[in-house]
Amino acid sequence: MGIGTVLVVDDEHAIISAIRRLLELDGWAVLSANSADEAMEVLRENDVAVLLTDNRMPGESGLHLLERARAFRPDTVRILLTGYADLPTAMEAINHGEVFRFVLKPWVDADLLAIVTEACERHRLIMGLRSGSDGTVRSLAQAVELKDHNTRGHCDRVAGYALSIATALGWSEADKHDLRYGSWLHDCGKIGVPGSILNFPGRLTPEMYTVIRRHPGWGADLGRQAGLGSPIINIILHHHERMDGSGYPAGLIGEAIPIEARIVAVADVFDAMTTERSYKRGLSFQEGADELRRLRGTGLDPLVADAFLDLLHPVGAQAVSL
Ligand SMILES: [Fe+2]
């Protein structure tokens, strides 16, 4: 269901009409332009969440338009509509961050709608993060969380555990503020992962796993664009790093992993182990603590894990259920 304005640019009227019909039926507000120059005019006068443009047009190409649009309206999410012949160029544009996604012509309606929806979710997330209010950031994190049916309440619990650890380590309130935001948002890159993969009922294929492993990088891009501070970006980007270098995305080792990310890693792992998922039962807190002891040093920071284990013992759950 549409929740923003989409600008469709194509020199062929038939294509604009077909896309307009499709998007309007789904509830989107649609603006259109027949050339790059016309599109820039529309961008100047309207608040556009998503820009969807054809590449090959008389005059300026779609890719060039997206470059101009990026400089002028950096928050508008850019999608390239492209023929098979231009695919290598489109891939390169994605790798350079010029383009969020591409749609291959002829398109499948459901795919185009899914990509536009995802682009708009990204736009909403960036705008909300920039607002910087606790309530907005937390509710955005919860909206992402809802995509993964297994992780309800995960962001709040991770924030609670991480803040308890930080308090035990003597952190200041200012540092804890960033830790709270980073904990809420650590998985925000999952908006880029299709729900069909996040909620896949069986064992993930290597290809699916590759897509999931991109969520820290995608999330960090989002955070940078929203102007979040570096401790928050560090948490989003590095919460899956492991002390022995076996984590991702950078394979950082030991203290090369920012401390804020090492704290959230302990909180994240513990919550993942101790909550029930559709594919596994949750461990008890006692079993979870035993696992943390096993992982301390190899996977998780030993000092951070010890601080958390001290909190878990001897009172159990109550000590950390904020
Ligand atoms: Fe994650």
Residues whose N, C-alpha, C, O or C-beta is under 5 A from the ligand:
A	BS01	LIG	H186 D187
